[in-house]
């Protein structure tokens, strides 16, 4: 094993040892750490997930696999090749990977799936945004758009939200969101689950409002269904009709090619101004901050 590999692998193993919560333990793309820039390592105890963004990074990962397998804390290594065309290739390099398993973050538990999935079910970069929702939902009506497996909903209900509506195009993730609430012993009576195309449901969303807090956590692209540059402005225009003068919007943009300034300019087309810009969580340090998650809270201007 080369000296370079020892330099960057040692701190990674230290971040994993004794860590019982989910974490990104190596963020090469942030260019703030030694090691392959096209590799990310995420810890879903006891499984290590490697996200590989280039063939060279895949070769560097193979160099350290014996050390990863020898680490007692790591029971399984899952590799996702994201540099190939088409859906990411999935492979378990050692150990076994359950169909689904339970992981923990900030006292909450979530069901994730690492097999044959691009997204396990919990976006680790949004940790600080989830904390913000937990701390700012008391007695609010919360609209969680692009809810996926409902992690924001868990935090809103835990934070004392009066009403929560989770909206996603697919029913499967919504049902995982319901299970996540139950798994955390949270009351689901004030939570609704809508399997809707958001762009085609703007009238219903308006009728059920006004919403005190709208969470917008859209994908960058979904073939035939969603393009953030084309479709997000349509939702931004609708936000004014869905909310009241005291409402807030939490917007999370994962596109590394979109700057904070561009996101602010989009929102400024409506009656919105920046209230707070949330920090990236530990493990997501970026040399160029615009390449990371943009998590911004807006208030009515």
VOSEDO-29263 format. One record per residue: x, y, z of N, C-alpha, C in turn. Coordinates in steps of 0.05 Angstrom, whole numbers, padded with zeros to 5 digits, always signed. Example, Ala and Ser with C-alpha at 12.3 -4.5 7.8 and 13.67 -1.06 7.14 Angstrom:
<recs>
+00264-00114+00156+00246-00090+00156+00264-00066+00156+00257-00045+00142+00273-00021+00143+00258+00001+00157
</recs>
This chain:
<recs>
+00017-00024+00000+00000+00000+00000+00018+00025+00000+00012+00044-00017+00029+00068-00020+00026+00087+00003+00046+00104+00005+00045+00124+00027+00021+00142+00024+00014+00149-00001-00009+00167-00005-00035+00154+00005-00038+00128+00000-00062+00114+00009-00063+00114+00039-00040+00109+00053-00040+00109+00082-00048+00136+00093-00039+00157+00080-00045+00184+00090-00075+00190+00090-00089+00182+00069-00117+00189+00068-00135+00168+00080-00127+00143+00081-00144+00122+00091-00145+00122+00121-00123+00128+00135-00123+00127+00164-00145+00144+00177-00147+00170+00169-00169+00186+00180-00197+00176+00174-00200+00163+00151-00226+00151+00144-00234+00130+00164-00215+00112+00169-00220+00090+00188-00226+00101+00216-00212+00122+00224-00217+00134+00250-00245+00146+00252-00255+00157+00230-00283+00168+00230-00304+00146+00232-00297+00122+00223-00316+00100+00224-00316+00086+00251-00293+00082+00263-00291+00067+00288-00308+00079+00310-00326+00063+00321-00342+00072+00343-00366+00090+00334-00368+00095+00308-00389+00113+00299-00415+00097+00293-00436+00102+00308-00460+00086+00305-00481+00101+00288-00475+00125+00279-00494+00140+00263-00484+00142+00234-00502+00148+00215-00495+00151+00187-00477+00176+00184-00458+00174+00166-00439+00195+00161-00427+00192+00134-00420+00215+00121-00401+00214+00099-00374+00216+00111-00358+00196+00107-00332+00194+00121-00308+00201+00102-00314+00204+00076-00293+00214+00058-00308+00228+00035-00300+00253+00030-00313+00269+00010-00292+00280-00009-00282+00262-00027-00260+00270-00045-00268+00293-00064-00293+00294-00071-00302+00314-00091-00301+00342-00079-00300+00344-00053-00298+00371-00041-00270+00383-00043-00250+00366-00051-00223+00374-00055-00210+00388-00031-00219+00380-00007-00208+00390+00018-00193+00368+00033-00192+00344+00022-00179+00322+00035-00159+00308+00016-00139+00296+00027-00121+00279+00011-00136+00255+00001-00129+00245-00022-00142+00221-00032-00156+00226-00059-00169+00205-00070-00181+00208-00097-00204+00228-00097-00203+00247-00116-00223+00268-00117-00250+00258-00128-00250+00235-00141-00274+00224-00152-00285+00200-00137-00282+00202-00110-00292+00180-00093-00305+00192-00068-00327+00180-00060-00340+00187-00035-00345+00161-00020-00342+00162+00007-00348+00139+00024-00368+00147+00045-00390+00131+00046-00411+00136+00065-00415+00113+00084-00419+00119+00109-00421+00098+00130-00450+00095+00138-00460+00071+00132-00487+00063+00141-00483+00038+00158-00476+00042+00184-00467+00020+00200-00485-00005+00198-00472-00028+00193-00443-00034+00191-00433-00036+00162-00447-00022+00143-00440-00023+00115-00427+00002+00106-00405+00000+00090-00391+00022+00078-00399+00024+00049-00410+00047+00040-00418+00051+00013-00397+00068-00001-00387+00059-00023-00367+00074-00039-00381+00084-00065-00380+00110-00069-00391+00122-00093-00367+00130-00111-00365+00117-00134-00342+00119-00151-00350+00135-00176-00336+00158-00181-00343+00175-00203-00324+00175-00226-00303+00158-00225-00285+00155-00247-00271+00128-00246-00261+00119-00269-00247+00093-00269-00222+00094-00252-00208+00116-00252-00184+00118-00236-00190+00116-00206-00212+00129-00197-00220+00127-00169-00227+00098-00162-00239+00084-00181-00245+00056-00176-00220+00039-00172-00199+00045-00187-00174+00031-00183-00162+00037-00156-00163+00062-00148-00153+00070-00121-00168+00056-00099-00194+00053-00103-00211+00039-00083-00202+00010-00081-00196-00003-00103-00188-00031-00102-00162-00034-00087-00144-00014-00088-00119-00015-00074-00123-00018-00044-00144-00006-00034-00148-00005-00004-00168-00025+00005-00180-00041-00012-00200-00060-00004-00190-00080+00017-00165-00090+00015-00156-00108+00036-00156-00095+00064-00149-00069+00065-00149-00055+00091-00178-00051+00101-00196-00045+00082-00224-00042+00090-00236-00068+00100-00230-00090+00087-00240-00116+00095-00228-00125+00122-00204-00116+00127-00190-00123+00152-00200-00107+00176-00215-00085+00171-00225-00067+00192-00250-00080+00204-00248-00087+00230-00270-00103+00242-00296-00088+00242-00296-00061+00243-00321-00046+00244-00337-00049+00218-00323-00053+00196-00337-00054+00170-00344-00083+00164-00369-00089+00163-00378-00116+00156-00382-00121+00127-00389-00099+00112-00395-00102+00083-00385-00077+00069-00377-00081+00043-00370-00059+00026-00388-00060+00001-00403-00039-00004-00419-00036-00028-00407-00015-00045-00404-00021-00071-00392-00002-00090-00413+00005-00111-00415+00031-00116-00433+00041-00137-00416+00056-00157-00414+00046-00182-00400+00059-00203-00418+00080-00216-00412+00105-00212-00429+00126-00223-00416+00139-00248-00393+00129-00257-00380+00141-00280-00389+00127-00306-00403+00104-00304-00412+00090-00327-00438+00102-00338-00444+00098-00363-00469+00109-00374-00492+00092-00364-00515+00104-00363-00539+00090-00353-00540+00090-00323-00557+00073-00311-00559+00072-00282-00533+00063-00270-00526+00073-00245-00502+00064-00232-00501+00034-00228-00477+00023-00232-00473-00006-00227-00469-00011-00198-00482-00031-00188-00481-00038-00159-00467-00064-00155-00449-00065-00135-00435-00090-00129-00428-00091-00099-00431-00114-00087-00422-00119-00060-00395-00133-00062-00374-00120-00052-00346-00130-00055-00340-00151-00033-00350-00147-00009-00347-00167+00012-00369-00164+00032-00374-00185+00047-00396-00185+00067-00423-00190+00053-00444-00184+00068-00471-00187+00059-00486-00161+00063-00505-00156+00045-00521-00131+00047-00550-00139+00049-00563-00131+00071-00591-00138+00074-00608-00123+00054-00632-00133+00049-00651-00119+00031-00657-00091+00041-00660-00088+00067-00664-00062+00079-00654-00064+00107-00643-00042+00117-00636-00042+00145-00639-00014+00158-00638-00014+00184-00644+00010+00199-00619+00025+00207-00618+00051+00202-00595+00067+00210-00605+00090+00227-00586+00105+00239-00592+00125+00259-00579+00151+00252-00593+00173+00258-00583+00200+00255-00597+00219+00274-00581+00232+00291-00592+00252+00310-00615+00241+00327-00614+00216+00335-00634+00204+00352-00658+00193+00337-00659+00196+00311-00680+00184+00294-00670+00160+00279-00688+00141+00273-00680+00118+00257-00695+00119+00231-00681+00109+00210-00692+00109+00183-00686+00082+00169-00705+00074+00152-00700+00051+00136-00686+00059+00110-00664+00045+00104-00650+00050+00079-00646+00024+00064-00641+00027+00038-00636+00004+00021-00612+00010+00003-00592-00008+00004-00567-00004-00011-00565-00022-00035-00583-00041-00038-00581-00060-00060-00597-00050-00084-00583-00049-00107-00596-00041-00132-00610-00014-00130-00599+00004-00115-00611+00031-00112-00590+00053-00116-00597+00074-00130-00579+00097-00133-00579+00113-00107-00603+00116-00095-00605+00132-00070-00615+00114-00047-00599+00111-00026-00607+00093-00004-00633+00100+00010-00641+00126+00009-00665+00134+00023-00661+00156+00043-00636+00165+00046-00629+00187+00064-00606+00203+00052-00611+00228+00045-00590+00244+00033-00574+00256+00056-00550+00246+00060-00533+00254+00083-00526+00283+00082-00524+00295+00058-00516+00323+00057-00537+00341+00069-00562+00331+00072-00584+00348+00082-00587+00347+00113-00567+00337+00126-00569+00333+00156-00576+00360+00170-00561+00381+00164-00567+00407+00177-00594+00418+00170-00603+00412+00145-00630+00421+00137-00652+00406+00153-00647+00380+00158-00666+00365+00175-00666+00375+00203-00643+00382+00214-00642+00394+00241-00658+00420+00242-00655+00436+00221-00669+00462+00220-00700+00457+00220-00709+00438+00204-00738+00432+00204-00747+00423+00231-00732+00406+00244-00740+00396+00271-00743+00420+00290-00725+00439+00288-00725+00462+00307-00744+00484+00299-00757+00483+00276-00773+00506+00267-00801+00497+00257-00811+00475+00267-00837+00465+00257-00860+00466+00277-00855+00475+00301-00875+00474+00322-00900+00489+00314-00923+00474+00315-00950+00484+00310-00953+00495+00281-00937+00486+00263-00938+00496+00235-00952+00475+00217-00963+00485+00195-00972+00467+00174-00949+00465+00154-00940+00440+00149-00915+00436+00134-00921+00421+00109-00913+00431+00086-00915+00418+00060-00888+00409+00052-00885+00382+00050-00859+00370+00043-00860+00360+00014-00849+00375-00004-00850+00368-00032-00826+00351-00040-00829+00333-00059-00808+00314-00066-00799+00299-00041-00818+00289-00026-00812+00280+00001-00796+00254+00001-00795+00238-00020-00780+00213-00022-00788+00196+00002-00769+00188+00019-00776+00170+00041-00783+00185+00067-00788+00211+00065-00800+00226+00086-00783+00233+00110-00757+00236+00107-00740+00243+00129-00746+00271+00140-00752+00290+00122-00760+00316+00132-00786+00315+00147-00804+00297+00139-00829+00293+00153-00825+00283+00181-00807+00265+00184-00800+00255+00211-00792+00278+00229-00774+00295+00218-00764+00318+00234-00786+00338+00240-00804+00342+00221-00826+00362+00225-00845+00352+00246-00853+00327+00245-00872+00316+00265-00858+00316+00292-00833+00308+00293-00819+00308+00319-00817+00336+00330-00815+00356+00312-00813+00383+00321-00839+00396+00329-00861+00381+00328-00887+00391+00337-00904+00403+00316-00900+00396+00290-00916+00407+00269-00946+00399+00273-00964+00417+00267-00992+00412+00270-01003+00394+00248-00993+00399+00224-01002+00384+00200-00978+00381+00181-00975+00357+00170-00953+00352+00151-00965+00337+00127-00959+00347+00103-00967+00332+00079-00941+00326+00064-00937+00300+00058-00914+00290+00044-00923+00284+00015-00909+00296-00005-00917+00293-00033-00894+00282-00049-00899+00260-00063-00879+00248-00081-00895+00234-00103-00882+00232-00126-00895+00219-00149-00899+00189-00145-00882+00177-00129-00883+00148-00126-00894+00140-00098-00912+00121-00098-00924+00113-00073-00905+00097-00055-00887+00081-00067-00869+00065-00052-00852+00081-00032-00838+00102-00040-00823+00118-00020-00841+00131+00001-00866+00139-00007-00884+00150+00013-00891+00130+00035-00894+00105+00028-00900+00085+00048-00876+00079+00066-00852+00081+00054-00828+00080+00071-00828+00103+00091-00837+00127+00081-00839+00150+00099-00858+00146+00122-00880+00132+00116-00899+00126+00138-00886+00106+00157-00872+00086+00147-00858+00067+00165-00837+00081+00182-00823+00101+00170-00803+00116+00185-00815+00131+00209-00839+00142+00205-00853+00155+00227-00860+00136+00249-00871+00113+00241-00878+00093+00261-00854+00082+00275-00832+00078+00260-00808+00067+00272-00797+00086+00294-00803+00112+00292-00794+00131+00312-00816+00138+00332-00837+00121+00332-00859+00124+00352-00872+00152+00350-00875+00161+00325-00887+00188+00320-00916+00184+00310-00933+00202+00319-00961+00201+00312-00965+00208+00282-00978+00190+00267-00982+00195+00239-01010+00206+00233-01026+00211+00253-01054+00220+00249-01055+00248+00235-01035+00264+00239-01035+00291+00227-01018+00292+00202-01012+00268+00190-00995+00267+00167-01010+00255+00144-01009+00268+00121-01021+00258+00096-00999+00251+00076-01005+00231+00059-00986+00222+00039-00999+00223+00012-00989+00241-00005-01000+00245-00032-00981+00234-00053-00990+00214-00068-00974+00205-00091-00984+00220-00115-00972+00244-00118-00981+00263-00139-00957+00274-00155-00963+00281-00180-00945+00297-00195-00949+00326-00186-00928+00337-00174-00931+00363-00161-00940+00385-00181-00929+00384-00205-00935+00405-00225-00964+00403-00234-00977+00380-00231-01004+00376-00239-01024+00378-00215-01013+00384-00192-01029+00384-00167-01029+00411-00154-01021+00432-00168-01018+00458-00156-01045+00469-00145-01067+00462-00158-01093+00471-00148-01100+00458-00121-01096+00432-00119-01102+00419-00094-01084+00429-00071-01058+00433-00077-01040+00443-00057-01049+00471-00047-01058+00488-00066-01068+00514-00058-01093+00512-00040-01111+00494-00047-01136+00492-00032-01131+00482-00004-01111+00466+00000-01106+00454+00027-01088+00473+00044-01080+00496+00033-01063+00514+00047-01080+00534+00063-01068+00557+00071-01040+00564+00066-01020+00548+00083-00996+00545+00073-00975+00530+00086-00956+00548+00101-00950+00542+00126-00931+00558+00141-00902+00553+00133-00896+00528+00126-00869+00520+00117-00871+00501+00093-00857+00509+00072-00856+00491+00049-00827+00482+00046-00824+00456+00044-00797+00444+00040-00796+00435+00011-00776+00447-00003-00772+00440-00032-00745+00427-00034-00744+00400-00039-00719+00386-00041-00720+00369-00067-00719+00383-00090-00724+00370-00115-00699+00355-00126-00704+00335-00142-00681+00323-00157-00672+00342-00178-00648+00338-00188-00638+00354-00210-00652+00347-00236-00656+00321-00240-00667+00311-00266-00680+00284-00262-00704+00281-00273-00717+00255-00275-00729+00253-00303-00719+00234-00319-00726+00232-00347-00756+00232-00351-00766+00251-00367-00794+00252-00374-00812+00264-00353-00801+00270-00329-00817+00280-00307-00808+00307-00295-00782+00311-00295-00773+00335-00280-00746+00344-00290-00743+00370-00294-00718+00383-00301-00717+00408-00284-00697+00410-00266-00697+00431-00246-00696+00459-00259-00681+00462-00280-00679+00489-00292-00705+00497-00306-00719+00477-00317-00744+00482-00331-00768+00485-00312-00768+00467-00291-00793+00464-00276-00793+00478-00249-00770+00481-00236-00770+00494-00210-00781+00522-00211-00775+00539-00231-00788+00565-00232-00818+00565-00232-00830+00543-00243-00860+00541-00242-00870+00538-00213-00855+00523-00197-00863+00519-00169-00858+00545-00153-00836+00558-00160-00830+00583-00145-00853+00604-00150-00863+00605-00175-00885+00623-00181-00910+00616-00165-00914+00590-00160-00938+00581-00146-00936+00585-00116-00912+00588-00105-00908+00589-00076-00923+00613-00064-00925+00635-00079-00939+00659-00068-00968+00653-00063-00981+00635-00079-01009+00629-00075-01013+00608-00053-00992+00593-00047-00995+00571-00028-00989+00580+00001-00978+00603+00005-00967+00611+00031-00980+00637+00040-00974+00644+00066-00983+00669+00078-00960+00687+00081-00965+00711+00092-00943+00731+00094-00922+00724+00115-00929+00704+00132-00909+00696+00152-00896+00669+00145-00901+00659+00122-00891+00632+00114-00861+00633+00107-00849+00609+00108-00821+00606+00100-00819+00582+00081-00798+00583+00065-00792+00562+00046-00763+00553+00051-00760+00526+00054-00733+00515+00055-00728+00502+00028-00708+00512+00013-00702+00502-00013-00675+00489-00012-00674+00464-00021-00649+00449-00022-00643+00442-00051-00620+00451-00061-00612+00446-00089-00586+00430-00089-00586+00406-00100-00563+00389-00100-00546+00391-00125-00553+00408-00144-00539+00411-00169-00512+00425-00165-00489+00412-00170-00463+00425-00165-00457+00447-00185-00472+00449-00207-00467+00469-00227-00484+00494-00224-00500+00494-00203-00517+00517-00197-00506+00532-00172-00502+00557-00174-00490+00572-00152-00511+00582-00132-00502+00589-00108-00520+00601-00089-00534+00626-00100-00519+00642-00115-00530+00666-00126-00553+00660-00146-00549+00640-00162-00570+00632-00182-00595+00624-00167-00592+00608-00145-00616+00599-00130-00630+00624-00118-00615+00642-00107-00627+00666-00096-00642+00683-00117-00630+00684-00141-00643+00700-00162-00669+00687-00171-00669+00660-00172-00694+00647-00179-00716+00653-00159-00710+00652-00133-00730+00657-00113-00738+00687-00112-00720+00704-00120-00727+00733-00119-00747+00740-00141-00753+00722-00159-00774+00727-00179-00801+00727-00165-00803+00715-00141-00828+00716-00125-00823+00734-00101-00842+00734-00082-00840+00752-00059-00822+00740-00037-00797+00733-00044-00781+00718-00025-00753+00731-00022-00743+00731+00002-00716+00740+00008-00703+00721+00027-00676+00720+00026-00661+00701+00042-00665+00707+00072-00672+00687+00087-00674+00689+00116-00650+00676+00129-00640+00654+00118-00618+00640+00130-00606+00621+00110-00579+00619+00109-00565+00599+00093-00553+00578+00111-00561+00553+00107-00552+00532+00125-00525+00521+00118-00510+00514+00139-00483+00503+00135-00484+00475+00124-00463+00467+00111-00460+00439+00103-00453+00422+00128-00462+00397+00130-00455+00381+00153-00426+00373+00153-00416+00364+00176-00389+00353+00178-00386+00330+00158-00364+00331+00144-00358+00310+00124-00364+00319+00095-00376+00343+00092-00382+00353+00066-00368+00380+00060-00345+00383+00072-00330+00408+00068-00322+00411+00038-00326+00435+00028-00321+00440-00001-00300+00462-00004-00282+00458-00023-00263+00480-00030-00279+00502-00044-00298+00495-00061-00315+00514-00074-00343+00509-00064-00353+00527-00048-00378+00523-00033-00402+00519-00052-00401+00532-00075-00423+00530-00094-00426+00502-00105-00406+00485-00103-00408+00457-00113-00423+00438-00094-00427+00447-00070-00441+00430-00051-00471+00436-00051-00485+00423-00032-00514+00428-00029-00519+00457-00022-00539+00468-00035-00549+00495-00028-00574+00491-00011-00573+00497+00015-00597+00494+00032-00602+00522+00043-00623+00535+00033-00628+00563+00039-00657+00566+00049-00661+00581+00071-00687+00587+00081-00695+00615+00071-00719+00617+00060-00730+00643+00050-00755+00650+00066-00759+00677+00069-00783+00687+00081-00796+00706+00061-00822+00711+00066-00837+00730+00049-00825+00758+00052-00821+00771+00030-00810+00798+00031-00832+00819+00033
</recs>
